[in-house]
Amino acid sequence: MKLMIASDIHGSAYYCRRLFEAYDREQADRLVLLGDLLYHGPRNDLPRDYAPKEVLALLNARKDSLLCVRGNCDTEVDQMVLDFPILADYALLSIDGVTMYATHGHIYNPKKVPALCDGDILLNGHTHVPKCIEYDNYIYMNCGSVSIPKEDSWHGYMTLENGVFLWKDLDGAEKMKKTIDR
């Protein structure tokens, strides 16, 4: 199984379309979205082609491929217009021998770690900065941001296939890699 993991679309129709172009190119089985789908929030500038209604149509058209968790900018009102669940604070995923605690990052993050087993992965978005940090008993990974990258990072996403995580920009260029021993 191949997963694609992304976060922080923030209502950008341009970057949402680019994400789905990458998804099609990657031929992933599922797209895991780590929140902040439709709105930009008060701390962010408007992203390119800010059009939440267009983004919701793009997302709804792919609803059968999506697994989502709630970001700090996602609300019950968003759930009313989206045809797939987005309000879970986290999802526990076990893929190819890798266990991931997928959450946006505003509640659980390296400063407030959920109950994890040795070797688990804490998977976040929220900061808009791609990361891979090994702690004593878990690995922290952040996929960065689709539409509003920060700290000189790129517009991008991650993939997971056969225990290999790849961070890529929206053109598919590999930026980082982490192989998990299973």
Steps between C-alpha positions, in 0.01 A plus 500: 500500500621850418387798707532865417497734802437875484380787716401863503327567167341807665243560226745534210333367185828529311698288747215255552496433123881462507467254790254285306724511192780365723262242649414372153867496399596312819222244443448482877222287645388760755558865583530579871424866569617636834259792524453867419319434176277798416602809696824693539467601868584836654878444518547420130485722194254394233654226288506512120152465342321496834164341415362275777188407300714379212722304739200329658377395154846364415516310829145365476575367151778285657316409823548124457880541504526728804572438867498823699553635849391838633729799491474806720328689214244223431153522658158339510385741230766357267372150571154610384629558145759223475386149406765316709586515871747768613429555871708225663789641700720207401515173309707198591641344184687172467641462149771259388616439857516873579267643769422869469308735726373745238380833634517864395750606765320772691400259779758219483856580396854450637417732793185301586553141388206257494533145633734336249677166493872471432565558132167671426483809282336826604382649171412873488437797277413836664845663514533502118860380540612153382682306774627157594637475854581178684426511871580227754183298442327652196559684175346841433415576138344810352392505137523880468234701319335473163421871466687710760847353567707668769868529595620482139335163442306391191139449394479126548389169640632160616458147374530170684563178315672183626629673814655792308380855567579757232444875532442654158416834347186527287703428186603165651862588577625310804606727787544263798491123563457277804498119492333324791637165611204264539 
